[in-house]
Amino acid sequence: MYSPLRRPAAGACAALLALVVGFASPPALAAPAATSTAPAASSAAADTLFSDDFSAGLAEWTRTGSPAGGPAWTARDGSASVDTSAGAAGSYLRPAAALTLPGSYELTTRVRIETIGSEGTVSLALDMQDADNPVTKDLGFQITGVQPDGRAGVRVGRPLSAPAACSGQSPVTLGDWLDVRVVRAGGVTALHLGGRLTASTASPAAGGTFALGSFRSKVSIGAVDVRTLTDTPAGHPATAGGCTWKAPDQDAPGHQVTQGDPAQSLNGSWRFTTTDRGETDKYQDPATSTDSWDTLPVPGNWDTRDRYSTYTGDGWYRRTFTVAHPGGADSRYRLDIGACYWSCKVWVNGALVLSPSLTDRSPEGQDGSDLTWTGSDTHRGGYTPFQLDVTSAIRTSGTNTIAVKANNNKKIGGWWNWGGLSRDVTLTTTEPLSITRQEITATPDLTAGSASVASRVFVRNDGGTDRQVTVRGAITSASTGADVPDGTGLTGTATVPAGRTVPVTLRADLGRDAYSLWQLDDPRLYRLGVSLAAASAPGAVIDGISDTFGIRSVKVSGADMLLNGTKLKAAGANRVSDDPVNGNTEPLAEVRKDLDMMKSAGMNIMRIGHYAQAPGLLDYADRIGMLLIAETPVWGEYSKLQEELPLYKQQMAEMVERDFNHPSIFAWSVANEIQSNTPEGVAYAERMAAFSKNIDPTRLVTMVNFFIDDSTPETKPESDGQYYMDFAAINRYRDSYDDAVENTHRLYPDKPIFVSEFSSDAPAAGKPWDRAAESTDFRTGSDTKVGAFADKDYVFGWSQWTYGDYRSTIADTSSPNKLRGYGVVDAWDRPKASYGAMRSANAPIASLDISAPAEANGTDRATATVVPRGPLATDGPSWTLKGYRLAVRVTDTSGAVVGGSVVDLPRTDPGGGAVKAPMSWKHSASAASVRVSLLSPQGFQEEATTLDLRAPAPSKITATATASGSVRVRFANAVDGLKHTVTATAPDGTVVTAKPGSTAEPFADLTGLANGTAYKIAVTAVNGAGGSTPATTTLTPTGTLPAAPNIVKVTPVENGLVLGYTDGESGSRYQVSHTDASGTEKTYTTTARPGTRIEGLAPGATYAVRVRRLKADLTAATAWSEKVEATVPAAGAPPALRVRGTIGGVTSGGVAVDPAPGTVRYEVTVGDGKPFTVPRSGVDLLRIDHLKPGASTPVSVKAVGPHGASPAWSGAITTAAAG
């Protein structure tokens, strides 16, 4: 159990926060200065003036006489607590004995705030001249109510009852213990919270006592110590700075270099060409001209360019640079390549650079003996990073030339073999002593509530002599930067032999309530920062890194999988890193958009893909709470399991090294669908399972199987490699889902089962995909198969194949567009009907409905009904819903928000009864639809239901095209997601309706028409309340050519547009036209599928594009398509923010947005507070909590992308009065 007793002065806590009890916060007056870190508790501390750990209860304390009437304090387990959250009066404690504080002193304690109202405070009154009145003659530090950014505020009063001397942010969050330290010295009193200087002010007259207080809050206080100071501690502010604390970057990468190792990005434009004669023609030689080469971006894939869209072979990259960070005579230079598909050779200034063996990088018997790469390539693998020591080849002054030959001949599985440098390339300058990485292991004791955290910090010595080193570390909150109690002052020492890498272990034991567990709906993250110094100069830091991590437990218990001791049953979907615009480079905005959409569709657990994932994806999965199985790319029954075993181990070791600290990864997979039931397969599984446990004993290991689900009662468990795995993972398609899991369970009754792939949508074996599956009208049947998994107690998860459609190298089973249509979104990120079906199947509730609103006295009232799923043993996915809300959004026919509300959902357990939630909002005569959504604690809408009140507004016809016997019409509506019916009426009254009757596509083809006949075309938008007034036009089919390919989407990109189109013919050539505003038309031909990149366009200009298919002789095979207009982004353009409006409950609200392409995060400002980050990309409602009830609070929003932030939108959120 955690005891918040006193800590030694060397790790002293910071001062207690709290608002003046019985007083509302006065307005803030003053201004912050620069933030500094807290000085260590000083050896200058001398006599102890007061010390109490509450072991004797409250014997050393007394209540202050004013304010009177507040709740009483209690003492238990080494802390004092009080709950004033429900009352109108606060409560203060002061030392019972007379106490006179001197001119220099230090006060330390710990605080834990469970709740605090918007006007609540937790206070520390100092230098009280009136021992019975803590608010009128003193200096006061207060922690104030939690702000919309999720952290409590801080306020300084001189005295507490006076207007604020300053107010600002603090590193305080609810629920965890935090160190508090106050230092008064040199005429300045400073407050340190969580080891961070939070506020400082001029000291008042010395003397008096101190008090701890609570007002409209629930708080616990740990051991309190007050000591005199004989000297001013190092780092203490010389002058008062006000409320100086600023929140750390809320969107920082999980892994950071904090000191030393300056890195130079080599991303950007590289020269590029293709040839298999490059080495013969000396393309690696800096003297060989690249004038005739193309220019491509790095990171990038050459396949995203039309001229290389199907190229397989050697792709050559070259660039020059000068060293930005030249070091000293002993410095080393490291070239870091994030990924190069598939095999890669690297030259620096003409010298071939080979990759070091993993044996040296995996010390202490990590089974690296057979990992030395002996081939002629620098690296093989395609998805994992590698580092090259280029010290001997680099020129620290003058020009350097890097040449990279990438080869994408290797085709694995059914996904596209995107070629090139798909991740970052950097040059890093290091010293002979450096930190290469750390491996953090966090193990919670779920019974005691404590946790053990250990980090193995790998130190490299590239010098010529052995070195004694010291490594120091500290654990902080990733969201606030505050020190975690008992997580600081970590130290380790070691001797690192010359030319070797040695791990140095740091350990911390965290007490009860000092941390929060990483959960799917509350994924709390921490950061462990470490620094390296030579033992001979411990104060001179050479190198430093920090990594985020989570504290969580994933364990197998019989046939159950337990997350933090609770039975797990969740759903997910695989995701192929495939994008016609970006290849597999994984821009952060694209990754976040996809994961936001997945999380909103209840996709929480998955074998995310067949290979190592992008670091940005794993960081985001950590942050939003996804459980992932990370797999090494050993795919299919024809894998060379013995011959290529060293390569498979290499790829796995590289993946584990880089991704070790991600709490989202709970298991490693060593293969997918190999010949696991052969002697070779069994031997491979046994060796790789042992290897996985050797390099990472903290995680589970599995192998995705395609054979055991067809086992019979005669099959022996040890006859398949799955025997050596911690849990069974199986893939299943088309049918026989019940048999598959039951057969697997019979064979391994003590192993939990994960269905790693399933889909009922796959075509018959050997048959190609139909283009119909790529349409937004396509509805999966996979949602109907979930019950085969959910009703089985031993199945802990299932993961659909796949989230998105993807480009495939297997031509005979792909559609004519080179796509496989498994996804719930199409290749262009457009949700299909399948998305809504799977969101409902994956939701943690059985159903969500809302009654028709009834208006009375200007207020609409309705009842939302939430029906939980059944008991977890026989239903799912499900878990106890805590901290969830219901959000109602009322919109008019333009899609603008005209009303809404947010209410708390009470705790809801699987197997419980239906929950009825009354909801109300201001009536609007223009209301057209009411949407109620289940809002997770992180703001994801995990289920939603829309009630349409009136038919939509008419849509607009935006483009048309005619062909022989057919016409095409394109249309748009202000409200996204509407369906349309489209008809053609002949002069004789004959009506033809476009298939499929109603469509979610933005276009429709009307076929079977008579050439030369003028048809009246009617486009009707439809919803649950009926159809709109039709938009009409007249079109006449004409000519001899059939209809053109359909334009699916036009995506603006830098200096161009990507035109996505669909056509039923394979292997064809197409003509593309683009016309600028002046009417100048240009055309070119292409064979690229499923889209073409139109390059060389003017930034900021608008173009009309169209496409048609050609015959082999390059004459027209179809008519032209309609023209679709799109605008090329201006140089450095930010995302285009569009806000639909706001909704408000009592203390929570939201801003409705249209997710803008390229958005990485939102910057939100509420009231007069500081801007804070909402790291979301694909959500359409930004949840904002901790608002003041009964108020109209100003709010502004910016969308932030790679090139900056959009102009701010400003509005207000109106909340209802409490009660």
Residue, then its C-alpha position, 0 to 999 in steps of 0.5 A: m500500500y502507498s504511504p504518503l509519509r514524509r520523504p527525505a529532504a533529497g527528494a522533497c515534495a512541493a507546497l500544498l495547493a488549495l483555494v480559500v475555503g468559503f471564498a470564490s476565486p477573485p479575478a487574476l491580475a498578474a503575469p507569468a515569467a519564464t519557467s524553471t525547474a525546482p531546486a533539489a531540497s537543500s542541505a541548507a535545511a537545518d532545524t525541523l520546525f514541524s513534522d507530522d505523518f498523521s500516524a497519530g491521527l490529527a493529534e498535532w492539528t486543529r481546525t481554524g476558527s474561520p471559516a466555520g461549519g465545514p466538514a471535519w478532517t479525518a486521518r488514516d493510513g498516513s494521510a489526512s483527508v476532507d471532503t467539502s465537495a458538497g458543502a457551501a463551507g470549506s475547512y482548514l487545518r493548522p498545527a495545534a501548537a503555536l508556530t512562528l515561521p522564520g524568514s527562510y524555510e522549506l515546507t514539503t508534503r504530498v497532495r491527492i485531489e480526487t474531485i474539485g469543483s469549478e469554483g473549488t480550491v485546495s489551499l496552503a496558507l503561509d505566514m498566517q499572522d492570525a492563527d484562526n483566520p487563514v484568509t486575511k493576513d497571510l500568503g496563500f497558494q491555491i490549486t483551483g478548479v480543473q480547467p478544460d485542458g484537464r489540469a487544475g489551475v493555480r492562484v497566488g493571493r496576498p492574502l488569500s481573500a485579496p484579488a489574485a497576485c497571479s493565476g495560471q496553469s498547474p501540473v495538477t491532475l485528479g486522482d494521483w499523489l503529487d509532491v508539494r514543496v514551498v521554499r521561502a528564501g531571499g525575499v521570495t516564496a516559491l511553490h513547486l508542484g510535482g518538482r516543477l516551479t509553478a509560482s513565485t511571489a514576494s515574501p510577506a512579513a515573516g512569522g505566523t503559522f500555516a494552514l491547509g484548506s479545502f473548499r468544494s473539493k475532496v483532498s488528501i494530504g500526506a506527511v508535512d515537514v517544515r524546516t528552517l533554511t540556513d542558505t538559499p537553495a540552488g535554483h531558487p528564483a532571485t525575483a518573484g516571477g508570478c504563476t510561471w508554469k507552462a504545460p509541456d508539449q502535449d503532442a510530443p513524440g514518444h521517443q525524444v533526444t533531450q540532450g546531446d546527439p544533435a540530429q540533421s534531417l536529410n528528408g526533402s527532395w532527393r534525385f531519383t531514377t530507376t535502373d538495374r545497371g546502377e552499380t555498373d554505371k557507377y550511380q553511387d559515385p558522386a562524380t556521376s551526374t544526376d542531371s537527368w534524374d527525377t526529383l522525389p520526396v523522402p520519405g516517399n514511395w516511387d509507386t505513388r508517381d504514375r511513371y513508376s506506379t508498377y515499377t519493380g526493381d532498383g530505385w536509386y536515390r541521391r542527395t548532397f549535404t553539408v554536416a550541420h552539427p560537426g563535432g570534435a575529433d572523437s565524435r561519431y556520425r550515424l546515419d539513421i534510415g527509418a525504413c527502406y523497402w525492401s533490400c537497400k545498399v547505402w554509399v556515403n561519398g562513394a564508400l559502401v556502408l554495411s550494417p553492423s550485426l545485431t549481436d553487438r546491439s543485443p548483449e547479455g545472451q539475447d540469442g543474437s549469435d546468428l544475427t550477423w548479416t553477411g550479405s552484400d546489401t546494407h540492410r534487408g527487411g523493408y519496415t524496420p529502422f537501421q543505423l549506420d556508422v559513417t564516421s570514416a566516410i563523412r566529411t565534416s566540412g564540404t559537401n557529402t553525397i549519399a546514394v541509396k539503392a532500394n529494391n522492391n522485388k520482394k513481394i510479401g502477402g497480398w499488399w503492395n510492395w511500395g518501393g523506396l525510402s518510406r521513413d525519415v533519414t537523419l544524420t546524428t552526431t554522437e560522442p564516443l559515449s552515448i545512449t542508444r536506447q532504453e527498455i522500460t518495464a512497468t509492472p503493477d501490483l494490482t493487489a497492493g496498488s503499487a508498481s515497479v518500474a525498471s529501465r535498461v539503459f543501453v550505453r555505447n562506448d565507441g572510444g578506445t578505452d573502458r569508461q566508468v559511467t553514471v546514468r540518472g533518471a526520473i519518471t514524470s507525467a507525460s501530460t503535465g511533466a510533474d515528477v511521479p512520487d518515488g520516481t525521481g533520483l534514479t541512478g545506476t553505474a557501470t563500466v562500459p568496455a571499449g567498443r561495447t554496449v552495456p545496459v545500465t538498470l534503473r529501478a523505481d518502486l511507486g506506491r499506491d495511488a502514485y500512478s494510474l493504470w493504462q486502460l483502453d478508455d483512460p490510457r495514462l502515460y508517463r515519461l522516463g527521462v535518462s541522462l548519461a555522464a562520465a563517472s569522473a564528471p557526473g555533472a556534465v551530461i553527455d547524452g539524454i533521451s526520454d520515452t513514454f510508457g504505460i503501467r499496465s498488466v496483460k496476462v493469460s489466466g487459463a483461457d482468459m486474457l486479463l487487462n489489469g486483472t479484468k477479463l478482456k473481450a474487445a473487437g478491432a480491425n487490421r489496417v494495411s499501410d496503404d494509401p494511393v496518395n502517400g503510399n506507405t509513408e504514413p503521414l501523421a495526419e493520415v495515421r491519426k485520421d484512420l485511428d480516430m475512425m477506428k477507435s470511433a468504430g469500436m476497434n480497440i484490439m488488433r494485429i494491426g498489420h503484418y509488419a513493423q508499424a510507423p512510430g507515429l502510429l504506435d505513439y498515437a495508439d498508446r495515447i488513445g488506448m489501443l491494444l496491438i499485436a506487432e508482427t514480423p513479416v513472415w507470411g504464407e506457407y511458402s516462407k523459407l523458415q529455416e533458410e531465412l531464419p536469421l533474417y526473420k530474427q533480425q527483423m524481429a529484433e529491430m522491431v522489438e528494439r525500437d518499439f519496446n516501450h509502447p504500452s499499446i503493444f501487448a504481444w509479438s507475432v512471429a508469423n502469419e499463415i505459415q506451414s505451422n503443422t509441418p516439422e519445419g513449421v513446428a521447429y520454427a515456432e519453437r525457436m521464434a517463441a523462445f527468441s521472442k521471450n529472450i529479447d522481450p520476456t515481458r510480452l506475450v508471443t503468438m503466431v497467426n494460424f491458418f491450420i488449427d481451426d480445421s483440426t480434428p479430435e485426433t489432432k495432437p496439440e504439439s503437432d502444430g507450432q501454436y503449441y509454443m504460443d501464449f495464446a492462439a490466433i486464427n484467421r477465418y474467411r467466408d463461413s464456418y466461424d463457430d467450427a473454427v473457434e471450437n476446433t481451436h479451443r478443443l485443441y488448446p483448451d487452456k489458451p485464450i483465442f484471438v481471431s486475428e482476421f475474419s471477413s465474410d466479404a472475400p470472393a470465392a477462392g481464386k476469384p477477383w474482387d468485384r468493384a462493387a465492394e469499393s463503393t460507399d454503398f457496399r455493406t459488409g456481412s461481417d457484422t453478422k459473424v461477430g456473434a460466433f466469437a462474442d458468445k464464447d468465453y475463451v475468445f478475447g478478441w476479434s479483428q476484421w480484415t480490414y479497416g481500409d481497401y488496399r492496393s494488391t500485388i496479386a492481380d488475379t484476385s484484385s479488382p480491375n482497379k488493383l484493389r481488394g475491397y475488404g475495408v469498411v472505408d474505401a482506398w480514398d478514406r470514404p466510409k462505406a455502409s460497412y463502417g456503420a454496420m461494424r461500429s454497431a457490431n463493435a460498440p460496447i453497448a447493444s443499442l442506443d436510441i432517442s425518443a422524438p423530442a417534445e417542445a415545452n416553453g422553448t425547450d426540447r426534451a427527449t429520452a436517450t436509451v442505452v441498452p448494455r450488452g449481456p454478461l461478458a462470458t456470452d456477449g461482447p465486445s463490452w466493458t464497464l462504462k465509466g466516465y462516458r457521456l451522451a451527446v446530442r447534436v441538433t442540426d438544420t438542413s444546412g448541417a449547422v448545429v442549432g442545439g444540443s446537450v451533453v449528459d453524464l452516463p451513469r456507470t453501466d456494466p455488461g449484463g445490466g439493465a437499460v439506462k434511460a437518460p433525460m436530455s434537453w436543449k433549447h428549441s430551434a424551429s429550424a431543427a432537421s435532425v437529432r443525433v445522439s452519440l455515446l461519447s467515450p472519456q476520450g471523446f470518441q463517438e463509439e455509437a450513434t443514432t440519428l433521428d430525422l425530423r424533416a426531409p433534407a434541403p435540395s442538393k446541387i447538381t455540380a457536373t454532368a456527362t453524356a455518353s451513348g445510351s447513358v448520362r451521368v450526374r454529380f451532386a452535393n449537399a451541405v449535409d454529409g452522408l445523405k443518400h440520393t435517388v436519381t431518375a431520368t424521365a423521358p418525354d413519354g413519361t418513362v422513368v429510369t432509376a439509377k441503381p442501386g435505387s438510393t446511393a451514398e456516392p456523389f454521382a450516379d449513372l443512368t443507363g439504358l437510355a435512348n440516344g437523342t432523347a432529352y431526359k429530365i434528370a431529378v436528384t432527390a436527397v433522402n433521409g429518414a424523414g423523406g425526400s427533398t425537393p428534386a434538383t433537376t436538369t435536362l440531359t441527352p444521351t449522345g455519341t457512340l462511346p460508352a460511359a467514362p470511368n467514374i471519378v471517385k475523389v480528387t485529392p489536392v496535394e503539393n503542386g498537384l492533384v490526385l485523381g481517383y477513378t474506378d473502371g471495370e476494365s483491367g490493364s487499360r490506358y487512360q487519358v486525363s485532362h486538366t483545365d485551368a481558370s483561363g480555359t487552357e487544357k492539357t492532357y496526358t495518358t496513364t495506366a496508373r490505378p486506382g488513381t493518377r497524380i497530376e503534377g506540375l500544377a500552380p499552387g492556389a489554382t483551381y482546375a477542372v479534371r476529367v478522364r476517359r479510357l483509351k483503346a490500344d491504339l490510343t483512340a477513345a474507348t469511352a466518352w469523357s467523364e464529367k469535369v470535377e473542380a479542385t484547388v491545389p493547396a497554396a504553398g505552406a497552406p494549413p488545414a481548412l477548418r470548418v466548424r458547424g457549431t457548439i453544444g453544451g451540457v452542464t459542465s461539458g460541451g463540444v465543438a462540431v467540426d468537419p475533419a479537414p484533410g491534413t489536420v494533425r491536431y486542434e488548438v483550443t482556447v476556452g475563456d481567457g485560459k491558455p491554448f491547449t492541444v486536442p490531438r485528434s484528426g478524424v473526429d467531428l466533435l471536440r469534447i470539452d470538459h470542466l466548463k462553468p455551469g450556467a454560462s456562455t463561455p468563449v471558445s476558439v479553435k484552430a486546425v493544425g497541420p504540418h505547415g501551421a495552423s488555420p485561422a481561428w474560429s471563435g464562438a461560445i459554448t453555452t452550458a445549463a445551470a447545475g441541478 
